[in-house]
Amino acid sequence: MKNVRPTMLIMLVAAVPVAASAQAPEATDILASEIETVRQTLGPSIDQQIKIADIGDGNVAVGVLHRGTLEDSGGLPSGLVHSEVSEVYYILSGGGTLVTGGSTNQVRQLPPESAAVQTLIGPSYFATSEGGRVREISEGDIVVIPAGLFHAWSEIPDHVTYLSIRPDPDRTLPAGYTHPSLGSN
């Protein structure tokens, strides 16, 4: 995995709008070593939150995701739609074919009490999509996925590892969360 450029991460987080308040929240640091520590804990999971920070008028979550080889099934892409939380992907290594948008059909709602909904992605559902935008994404690329937009990897030749920065204006995700592998800060 390539080193994360701290300036890139700072620029992405700084792009999240924050209204002025009487006392601004503290800055939240996410070190390259913390990203790697959490990445090493993924196991069978593909997505783990590193930290969720209070940014004043909302939260922002930063997670690390890793997906292995995925062959194109030739059918409709199957993926997720997050109802309230947007995502910004920053590809650390690898890449693949990403599909966003199109005409979606909800397949199954994620239960609100699931760990994924509580700490990772907020209210979401699995869906298939037809006619979405298909393109190759690779190391160093950034993709902004607004809340409510279908997204899925349709093919991954080897792997893709990426950060997901999740602006959360409705405070759906729990501010102050730190991945258990990092201990308490």
MDAnalysis code that builds the backbone (N, CA, C; Angstrom):
import MDAnalysis as mda
import numpy as np

u = mda.Universe.empty(555, n_residues=185, atom_resindex=np.repeat(np.arange(185), 3), trajectory=True)
u.add_TopologyAttr("name", ["N", "CA", "C"] * 185)
u.add_TopologyAttr("resid", np.arange(1, 186))
u.add_TopologyAttr("resname", ["MET", "LYS", "ASN", "VAL", "ARG", "PRO", "THR", "MET", "LEU", "ILE", "MET", "LEU", "VAL", "ALA", "ALA", "VAL", "PRO", "VAL", "ALA", "ALA", "SER", "ALA", "GLN", "ALA", "PRO", "GLU", "ALA", "THR", "ASP", "ILE", "LEU", "ALA", "SER", "GLU", "ILE", "GLU", "THR", "VAL", "ARG", "GLN", "THR", "LEU", "GLY", "PRO", "SER", "ILE", "ASP", "GLN", "GLN", "ILE", "LYS", "ILE", "ALA", "ASP", "ILE", "GLY", "ASP", "GLY", "ASN", "VAL", "ALA", "VAL", "GLY", "VAL", "LEU", "HIS", "ARG", "GLY", "THR", "LEU", "GLU", "ASP", "SER", "GLY", "GLY", "LEU", "PRO", "SER", "GLY", "LEU", "VAL", "HIS", "SER", "GLU", "VAL", "SER", "GLU", "VAL", "TYR", "TYR", "ILE", "LEU", "SER", "GLY", "GLY", "GLY", "THR", "LEU", "VAL", "THR", "GLY", "GLY", "SER", "THR", "ASN", "GLN", "VAL", "ARG", "GLN", "LEU", "PRO", "PRO", "GLU", "SER", "ALA", "ALA", "VAL", "GLN", "THR", "LEU", "ILE", "GLY", "PRO", "SER", "TYR", "PHE", "ALA", "THR", "SER", "GLU", "GLY", "GLY", "ARG", "VAL", "ARG", "GLU", "ILE", "SER", "GLU", "GLY", "ASP", "ILE", "VAL", "VAL", "ILE", "PRO", "ALA", "GLY", "LEU", "PHE", "HIS", "ALA", "TRP", "SER", "GLU", "ILE", "PRO", "ASP", "HIS", "VAL", "THR", "TYR", "LEU", "SER", "ILE", "ARG", "PRO", "ASP", "PRO", "ASP", "ARG", "THR", "LEU", "PRO", "ALA", "GLY", "TYR", "THR", "HIS", "PRO", "SER", "LEU", "GLY", "SER", "ASN"])
u.atoms.positions = np.array([
    [0.849, -1.175, 0.000],
    [0.000, 0.000, 0.000],
    [0.890, 1.232, 0.000],
    [0.591, 2.158, -0.873],
    [1.339, 3.416, -0.944],
    [1.043, 4.261, 0.286],
    [1.978, 5.154, 0.604],
    [1.752, 6.080, 1.713],
    [0.643, 7.048, 1.358],
    [-0.195, 7.325, 2.317],
    [-1.266, 8.294, 2.134],
    [-0.639, 9.681, 2.201],
    [-0.993, 10.522, 1.274],
    [-0.496, 11.894, 1.297],
    [-1.342, 12.694, 2.275],
    [-0.760, 13.099, 3.421],
    [-1.553, 13.831, 4.413],
    [-2.205, 15.080, 3.842],
    [-1.543, 15.762, 2.920],
    [-2.141, 16.978, 2.371],
    [-3.411, 16.655, 1.599],
    [-3.444, 15.516, 0.922],
    [-4.646, 15.113, 0.178],
    [-5.799, 14.871, 1.145],
    [-5.530, 14.177, 2.247],
    [-6.565, 13.892, 3.222],
    [-7.074, 15.189, 3.852],
    [-6.171, 16.092, 4.166],
    [-6.565, 17.370, 4.752],
    [-7.444, 18.143, 3.774],
    [-7.091, 18.150, 2.489],
    [-7.888, 18.866, 1.498],
    [-9.282, 18.264, 1.390],
    [-9.388, 16.929, 1.436],
    [-10.698, 16.295, 1.322],
    [-11.569, 16.628, 2.517],
    [-11.025, 16.541, 3.714],
    [-11.796, 16.829, 4.903],
    [-12.137, 18.310, 4.964],
    [-11.211, 19.170, 4.537],
    [-11.459, 20.607, 4.565],
    [-12.565, 21.008, 3.592],
    [-12.843, 20.190, 2.604],
    [-13.871, 20.505, 1.621],
    [-15.281, 20.336, 2.179],
    [-15.422, 19.672, 3.338],
    [-16.722, 19.479, 3.944],
    [-17.161, 20.798, 4.568],
    [-18.331, 21.332, 4.171],
    [-18.747, 22.635, 4.697],
    [-19.028, 22.581, 6.194],
    [-18.594, 23.619, 6.888],
    [-18.824, 23.742, 8.323],
    [-19.259, 25.170, 8.603],
    [-20.366, 25.336, 9.283],
    [-20.815, 26.673, 9.657],
    [-20.010, 27.144, 10.865],
    [-19.791, 28.446, 10.953],
    [-19.070, 29.006, 12.087],
    [-19.885, 28.778, 13.352],
    [-19.203, 28.433, 14.437],
    [-19.873, 28.249, 15.711],
    [-19.067, 28.942, 16.792],
    [-19.654, 29.067, 17.972],
    [-18.995, 29.766, 19.067],
    [-17.657, 29.124, 19.394],
    [-17.610, 27.805, 19.429],
    [-16.360, 27.119, 19.701],
    [-16.235, 25.960, 18.721],
    [-15.226, 26.037, 17.897],
    [-15.014, 24.994, 16.900],
    [-14.548, 23.710, 17.573],
    [-14.936, 22.545, 17.027],
    [-14.444, 21.273, 17.554],
    [-12.931, 21.172, 17.369],
    [-12.331, 20.259, 18.093],
    [-10.899, 20.008, 17.962],
    [-10.604, 19.300, 16.641],
    [-9.397, 19.464, 16.150],
    [-8.947, 18.744, 14.955],
    [-8.805, 17.258, 15.291],
    [-9.053, 16.425, 14.317],
    [-8.887, 14.985, 14.478],
    [-7.789, 14.529, 13.541],
    [-6.776, 13.888, 14.087],
    [-5.681, 13.358, 13.283],
    [-5.931, 11.888, 12.993],
    [-5.630, 11.497, 11.761],
    [-5.641, 10.087, 11.385],
    [-4.292, 9.835, 10.732],
    [-3.438, 9.150, 11.457],
    [-2.074, 8.930, 11.009],
    [-1.996, 7.748, 10.040],
    [-0.997, 7.761, 9.181],
    [-0.786, 6.655, 8.244],
    [-0.684, 5.335, 9.006],
    [-0.031, 5.349, 10.162],
    [0.099, 4.125, 10.961],
    [-1.265, 3.631, 11.449],
    [-2.190, 4.554, 11.743],
    [-3.530, 4.163, 12.176],
    [-4.327, 3.563, 11.013],
    [-4.181, 4.143, 9.841],
    [-4.843, 3.584, 8.650],
    [-4.369, 2.149, 8.436],
    [-3.069, 1.945, 8.514],
    [-2.503, 0.609, 8.297],
    [-2.950, -0.358, 9.396],
    [-2.976, 0.083, 10.643],
    [-3.425, -0.779, 11.741],
    [-4.846, -1.257, 11.504],
    [-5.731, -0.347, 11.154],
    [-7.121, -0.733, 10.914],
    [-7.223, -1.598, 9.656],
    [-6.468, -1.277, 8.618],
    [-6.488, -2.096, 7.397],
    [-6.109, -3.538, 7.710],
    [-5.153, -3.715, 8.594],
    [-4.709, -5.068, 8.964],
    [-5.782, -5.854, 9.714],
    [-6.781, -5.177, 10.287],
    [-7.827, -5.862, 11.054],
    [-9.041, -6.235, 10.201],
    [-9.009, -5.910, 8.915],
    [-10.208, -6.112, 8.094],
    [-10.696, -7.554, 8.093],
    [-9.796, -8.522, 8.006],
    [-10.236, -9.913, 7.973],
    [-11.269, -10.124, 6.883],
    [-12.393, -10.803, 7.188],
    [-13.419, -11.034, 6.169],
    [-14.240, -9.790, 5.851],
    [-14.139, -8.751, 6.690],
    [-14.863, -7.517, 6.438],
    [-14.147, -6.747, 5.338],
    [-14.883, -5.951, 4.591],
    [-14.243, -5.139, 3.557],
    [-14.179, -3.675, 3.945],
    [-14.787, -3.310, 5.078],
    [-14.978, -1.902, 5.410],
    [-14.884, -1.730, 6.922],
    [-13.992, -0.861, 7.372],
    [-13.891, -0.537, 8.790],
    [-13.724, 0.961, 8.949],
    [-14.453, 1.518, 9.881],
    [-14.307, 2.928, 10.209],
    [-13.031, 3.100, 11.024],
    [-12.258, 4.146, 10.721],
    [-11.070, 4.453, 11.513],
    [-11.477, 5.391, 12.639],
    [-12.041, 6.539, 12.277],
    [-12.508, 7.513, 13.266],
    [-13.705, 8.277, 12.703],
    [-14.542, 8.774, 13.628],
    [-15.652, 9.644, 13.265],
    [-15.492, 10.918, 14.093],
    [-15.403, 12.055, 13.413],
    [-15.126, 13.325, 14.080],
    [-16.309, 14.274, 14.001],
    [-16.499, 15.027, 15.055],
    [-17.456, 16.126, 15.097],
    [-16.813, 17.296, 14.360],
    [-17.503, 17.833, 13.339],
    [-16.947, 18.968, 12.591],
    [-17.811, 20.221, 12.746],
    [-18.565, 20.267, 13.816],
    [-19.395, 21.450, 14.058],
    [-20.837, 21.203, 13.698],
    [-21.196, 21.426, 12.451],
    [-22.574, 21.213, 12.006],
    [-22.781, 19.827, 11.412],
    [-22.043, 18.867, 11.851],
    [-22.160, 17.503, 11.367],
    [-20.964, 16.701, 11.814],
    [-20.840, 15.521, 11.236],
    [-19.709, 14.645, 11.508],
    [-19.024, 14.323, 10.185],
    [-17.811, 13.833, 10.280],
    [-17.144, 13.250, 9.127],
    [-16.471, 11.971, 9.606],
    [-16.668, 10.918, 8.848],
    [-16.097, 9.612, 9.173],
    [-15.030, 9.276, 8.146],
    [-13.984, 8.607, 8.595],
    [-12.931, 8.152, 7.694],
    [-12.758, 6.663, 7.924],
    [-12.910, 5.901, 6.857],
    [-12.764, 4.456, 6.942],
    [-11.777, 3.961, 5.907],
    [-11.374, 2.710, 6.068],
    [-10.507, 2.069, 5.085],
    [-11.240, 0.832, 4.575],
    [-11.179, 0.645, 3.264],
    [-11.853, -0.483, 2.626],
    [-10.861, -1.242, 1.775],
    [-11.065, -2.545, 1.687],
    [-10.234, -3.384, 0.821],
    [-11.128, -4.437, 0.190],
    [-11.005, -4.564, -1.097],
    [-11.740, -5.595, -1.823],
    [-10.773, -6.371, -2.694],
    [-10.936, -7.686, -2.696],
    [-10.105, -8.552, -3.523],
    [-10.672, -8.674, -4.921],
    [-10.146, -9.614, -5.651],
    [-10.548, -9.857, -7.031],
    [-12.062, -10.044, -7.147],
    [-12.627, -9.400, -8.159],
    [-14.052, -9.529, -8.453],
    [-14.190, -9.637, -9.967],
    [-14.782, -10.743, -10.415],
    [-14.999, -10.916, -11.854],
    [-16.334, -10.301, -12.248],
    [-16.372, -9.711, -13.430],
    [-17.609, -9.134, -13.958],
    [-18.590, -10.267, -14.224],
    [-19.761, -10.206, -13.582],
    [-20.763, -11.267, -13.725],
    [-21.521, -11.170, -15.033],
    [-21.432, -10.029, -15.698],
    [-22.165, -9.833, -16.941],
    [-23.603, -9.403, -16.713],
    [-24.094, -9.485, -15.483],
    [-25.460, -9.060, -15.165],
    [-25.483, -7.627, -14.682],
    [-26.613, -7.240, -14.145],
    [-26.735, -5.889, -13.591],
    [-25.803, -5.757, -12.387],
    [-25.109, -4.616, -12.267],
    [-24.269, -4.430, -11.087],
    [-25.114, -4.378, -9.824],
    [-24.583, -4.951, -8.769],
    [-25.247, -4.978, -7.474],
    [-24.388, -4.206, -6.482],
    [-24.988, -3.231, -5.789],
    [-24.213, -2.406, -4.873],
    [-25.090, -1.781, -3.811],
    [-24.690, -0.596, -3.360],
    [-25.362, 0.073, -2.253],
    [-25.833, 1.470, -2.621],
    [-26.821, 1.928, -1.878],
    [-27.250, 3.322, -1.890],
    [-27.306, 3.737, -0.424],
    [-26.543, 4.778, -0.051],
    [-26.566, 5.326, 1.304],
    [-27.520, 6.519, 1.293],
    [-28.559, 6.453, 2.082],
    [-29.607, 7.466, 2.056],
    [-29.175, 8.820, 2.609],
    [-28.293, 8.838, 3.624],
    [-27.986, 10.085, 4.319],
    [-26.515, 10.478, 4.327],
    [-25.628, 9.564, 4.002],
    [-24.194, 9.830, 4.113],
    [-23.547, 9.763, 2.732],
    [-22.810, 10.814, 2.387],
    [-22.044, 10.828, 1.138],
    [-20.705, 10.147, 1.374],
    [-19.970, 9.869, 0.290],
    [-18.646, 9.272, 0.410],
    [-17.681, 9.938, -0.564],
    [-16.438, 10.025, -0.148],
    [-15.351, 10.430, -1.030],
    [-14.337, 9.298, -0.971],
    [-14.108, 8.646, -2.102],
    [-13.109, 7.577, -2.168],
    [-11.772, 8.162, -2.583],
    [-10.718, 7.764, -1.877],
    [-9.347, 8.072, -2.293],
    [-8.643, 6.729, -2.433],
    [-8.300, 6.363, -3.677],
    [-7.752, 5.045, -3.958],
    [-6.279, 5.004, -3.555],
    [-5.967, 4.106, -2.607],
    [-4.601, 3.951, -2.118],
    [-3.780, 3.011, -2.989],
    [-4.402, 1.892, -3.407],
    [-3.703, 0.942, -4.270],
    [-4.718, 0.112, -5.042],
    [-4.268, -0.423, -6.184],
    [-5.129, -1.241, -7.018],
    [-6.151, -0.401, -7.761],
    [-7.257, -1.052, -8.109],
    [-8.308, -0.362, -8.838],
    [-9.268, -1.349, -9.447],
    [-10.203, -0.806, -10.224],
    [-11.191, -1.650, -10.867],
    [-12.215, -0.825, -11.604],
    [-13.316, -1.463, -11.936],
    [-14.399, -0.819, -12.668],
    [-15.489, -0.426, -11.680],
    [-15.760, 0.873, -11.616],
    [-16.763, 1.413, -10.701],
    [-17.989, 1.837, -11.499],
    [-19.170, 1.526, -10.958],
    [-20.440, 1.925, -11.563],
    [-21.166, 2.822, -10.568],
    [-21.642, 3.977, -11.038],
    [-22.438, 4.867, -10.190],
    [-23.685, 5.313, -10.938],
    [-24.756, 5.538, -10.181],
    [-25.985, 6.065, -10.759],
    [-26.754, 5.043, -11.555],
    [-27.550, 5.543, -12.476],
    [-28.404, 4.696, -13.295],
    [-29.778, 4.548, -12.678],
    [-30.563, 3.678, -13.260],
    [-31.903, 3.385, -12.773],
    [-31.794, 2.229, -11.780],
    [-32.113, 2.494, -10.505],
    [-31.894, 1.485, -9.472],
    [-33.179, 0.812, -9.032],
    [-33.018, -0.409, -8.571],
    [-34.095, -1.197, -7.985],
    [-33.627, -1.660, -6.617],
    [-34.349, -1.248, -5.556],
    [-33.973, -1.667, -4.208],
    [-34.165, -3.167, -4.089],
    [-33.133, -3.822, -3.572],
    [-33.192, -5.263, -3.367],
    [-33.507, -5.581, -1.919],
    [-32.787, -4.917, -0.998],
    [-32.984, -5.208, 0.427],
    [-32.466, -4.048, 1.257],
    [-33.274, -3.587, 2.198],
    [-32.883, -2.535, 3.135],
    [-31.945, -3.138, 4.176],
    [-30.892, -2.421, 4.543],
    [-30.049, -2.866, 5.647],
    [-30.774, -2.583, 6.954],
    [-30.780, -3.530, 7.888],
    [-31.487, -3.286, 9.152],
    [-30.848, -2.132, 9.925],
    [-31.646, -1.211, 10.465],
    [-31.097, -0.035, 11.133],
    [-30.207, -0.374, 12.330],
    [-30.405, -1.538, 12.938],
    [-29.605, -1.901, 14.101],
    [-28.287, -2.591, 13.728],
    [-28.040, -2.818, 12.437],
    [-26.808, -3.503, 12.036],
    [-25.586, -2.631, 12.319],
    [-24.463, -3.280, 12.568],
    [-23.215, -2.561, 12.860],
    [-22.837, -1.648, 11.706],
    [-23.074, -2.085, 10.471],
    [-22.728, -1.259, 9.308],
    [-23.504, 0.043, 9.317],
    [-24.781, -0.023, 9.599],
    [-25.610, 1.182, 9.615],
    [-25.221, 2.073, 10.791],
    [-24.934, 1.477, 11.938],
    [-24.642, 2.240, 13.147],
    [-23.310, 2.984, 13.083],
    [-22.250, 2.373, 12.540],
    [-20.924, 3.005, 12.598],
    [-20.234, 3.208, 11.261],
    [-20.783, 2.687, 10.177],
    [-20.073, 2.783, 8.909],
    [-20.747, 3.675, 7.885],
    [-22.009, 3.417, 7.566],
    [-22.591, 4.021, 6.373],
    [-23.936, 4.704, 6.582],
    [-24.543, 4.571, 7.739],
    [-25.859, 5.135, 7.953],
    [-26.918, 4.358, 7.186],
    [-28.167, 4.833, 7.211],
    [-29.261, 4.131, 6.531],
    [-28.927, 3.868, 5.057],
    [-29.067, 2.616, 4.643],
    [-28.653, 2.202, 3.293],
    [-29.471, 1.018, 2.825],
    [-29.404, 0.779, 1.516],
    [-30.022, -0.426, 0.974],
    [-29.193, -0.981, -0.176],
    [-29.308, -2.310, -0.334],
    [-28.700, -2.985, -1.469],
    [-29.593, -2.744, -2.679],
    [-28.972, -2.606, -3.848],
    [-29.727, -2.340, -5.065],
    [-28.995, -2.899, -6.275],
    [-29.711, -2.994, -7.367],
    [-29.107, -3.231, -8.670],
    [-29.345, -1.974, -9.488],
    [-28.545, -1.818, -10.529],
    [-28.671, -0.605, -11.339],
    [-28.495, -0.938, -12.808],
    [-29.213, -0.186, -13.621],
    [-29.097, -0.331, -15.068],
    [-28.805, 1.049, -15.659],
    [-27.822, 1.106, -16.560],
    [-27.529, 2.347, -17.259],
    [-26.699, 3.339, -16.477],
    [-25.972, 2.864, -15.458],
    [-25.135, 3.766, -14.687],
    [-23.846, 4.127, -15.418],
    [-23.111, 5.054, -14.846],
    [-21.818, 5.478, -15.398],
    [-20.759, 4.442, -15.012],
    [-20.069, 3.895, -16.014],
    [-19.069, 2.849, -15.824],
    [-17.703, 3.421, -16.200],
    [-16.721, 3.264, -15.299],
    [-15.375, 3.734, -15.629],
    [-14.339, 3.027, -14.766],
    [-13.088, 3.079, -15.283],
    [-11.943, 2.494, -14.584],
    [-11.430, 3.502, -13.562],
    [-11.183, 3.020, -12.348],
    [-10.660, 3.830, -11.262],
    [-9.373, 3.161, -10.781],
    [-8.331, 3.975, -10.503],
    [-7.060, 3.384, -10.076],
    [-6.370, 4.250, -9.027],
    [-5.255, 3.762, -8.551],
    [-4.483, 4.408, -7.491],
    [-4.334, 5.908, -7.721],
    [-4.617, 6.679, -6.661],
    [-4.505, 8.129, -6.722],
    [-5.782, 8.834, -7.138],
    [-6.747, 8.096, -7.693],
    [-8.008, 8.703, -8.112],
    [-8.896, 9.015, -6.910],
    [-9.760, 10.008, -7.086],
    [-10.734, 10.398, -6.074],
    [-12.111, 10.370, -6.727],
    [-13.078, 9.793, -6.032],
    [-14.458, 9.740, -6.522],
    [-15.365, 10.282, -5.423],
    [-16.243, 11.225, -5.765],
    [-17.204, 11.778, -4.819],
    [-18.564, 11.159, -5.124],
    [-19.154, 10.506, -4.111],
    [-20.427, 9.811, -4.278],
    [-21.456, 10.466, -3.341],
    [-22.358, 11.272, -3.896],
    [-23.367, 11.927, -3.044],
    [-24.317, 10.914, -2.404],
    [-24.852, 11.269, -1.246],
    [-25.880, 10.446, -0.606],
    [-27.008, 10.199, -1.602],
    [-27.543, 8.992, -1.611],
    [-28.644, 8.644, -2.492],
    [-28.231, 8.125, -3.857],
    [-26.904, 8.046, -4.139],
    [-26.430, 7.598, -5.448],
    [-25.954, 6.143, -5.372],
    [-26.464, 5.309, -6.259],
    [-26.023, 3.920, -6.357],
    [-24.529, 3.882, -6.664],
    [-23.809, 2.911, -6.077],
    [-22.394, 2.704, -6.395],
    [-22.020, 1.238, -6.161],
    [-21.172, 0.738, -7.061],
    [-20.740, -0.659, -6.977],
    [-19.482, -0.866, -7.798],
    [-18.655, -1.774, -7.353],
    [-17.534, -2.256, -8.171],
    [-18.077, -3.402, -9.008],
    [-17.931, -3.339, -10.325],
    [-18.410, -4.428, -11.170],
    [-17.280, -5.393, -11.521],
    [-16.034, -4.924, -11.425],
    [-14.892, -5.798, -11.687],
    [-13.663, -5.225, -10.977],
    [-12.900, -6.121, -10.351],
    [-11.640, -5.753, -9.720],
    [-10.622, -6.809, -10.142],
    [-9.658, -6.448, -11.013],
    [-8.709, -7.448, -11.515],
    [-7.850, -8.091, -10.429],
    [-7.388, -7.328, -9.464],
    [-6.525, -7.873, -8.413],
    [-7.053, -7.490, -7.034],
    [-7.064, -6.190, -6.734],
    [-7.580, -5.674, -5.469],
    [-7.795, -4.173, -5.602],
    [-8.495, -3.611, -4.643],
    [-8.580, -2.159, -4.508],
    [-8.644, -1.864, -3.005],
    [-7.769, -0.962, -2.569],
    [-7.743, -0.503, -1.184],
    [-7.928, 1.004, -1.227],
    [-8.869, 1.506, -0.417],
    [-9.167, 2.930, -0.504],
    [-9.677, 3.481, 0.812],
    [-9.472, 4.779, 0.982],
    [-10.070, 5.487, 2.099],
    [-11.453, 5.931, 1.675],
    [-12.369, 5.922, 2.617],
    [-13.702, 6.476, 2.388],
    [-13.906, 7.579, 3.413],
    [-13.998, 8.807, 2.927],
    [-14.283, 9.953, 3.775],
    [-15.781, 10.202, 3.635],
    [-16.503, 10.157, 4.765],
    [-17.964, 10.197, 4.730],
    [-18.511, 11.443, 5.433],
    [-18.804, 12.505, 4.678],
    [-19.473, 13.663, 5.273],
    [-20.859, 13.251, 5.773],
    [-21.179, 13.648, 6.985],
    [-22.398, 13.206, 7.648],
    [-23.101, 14.411, 8.281],
    [-23.781, 15.238, 7.462],
    [-24.382, 16.468, 7.988],
    [-25.499, 16.226, 9.005],
    [-26.130, 15.065, 8.963],
    [-27.242, 14.774, 9.876],
    [-26.803, 14.046, 11.142],
    [-25.500, 13.882, 11.322],
    [-24.943, 13.207, 12.506],
    [-25.518, 11.803, 12.678],
    [-25.635, 11.095, 11.576],
    [-26.121, 9.721, 11.590],
    [-25.107, 8.800, 12.255],
    [-23.826, 9.053, 12.032],
    [-22.749, 8.221, 12.572],
    [-22.264, 8.816, 13.894],
    [-21.758, 7.980, 14.809],
    [-21.437, 8.450, 16.164],
    [-20.110, 9.208, 16.265],
    [-20.185, 10.516, 16.476],
    [-18.974, 11.329, 16.659],
    [-18.171, 10.791, 17.843],
    [-16.856, 10.821, 17.686],
    [-15.977, 10.351, 18.745],
    [-15.587, 8.891, 18.615],
    [-16.195, 8.179, 17.673],
    [-15.853, 6.773, 17.479],
    [-14.392, 6.652, 17.053],
    [-13.691, 5.687, 17.633],
    [-12.332, 5.319, 17.222],
    [-12.302, 3.810, 17.105],
    [-11.742, 3.289, 16.031],
    [-11.686, 1.834, 15.827],
    [-11.046, 1.166, 17.047],
    [-11.599, 0.059, 17.513],
    [-11.087, -0.609, 18.711],
    [-9.599, -0.976, 18.645],
    [-9.067, -1.245, 17.468],
    [-7.654, -1.621, 17.355],
    [-6.722, -0.467, 17.692],
    [-7.254, 0.754, 17.721],
    [-6.436, 1.927, 18.012],
    [-6.462, 2.319, 19.485],
    [-7.277, 1.627, 20.283],
    [-7.393, 1.981, 21.695],
    [-8.116, 3.300, 21.838],
    [-8.140, 3.821, 23.031],
    [-8.808, 5.113, 23.249],
    [-7.794, 6.226, 23.151],
    [-8.223, 7.350, 22.567],
    [-7.325, 8.495, 22.405],
    [-7.608, 9.547, 23.427],
])
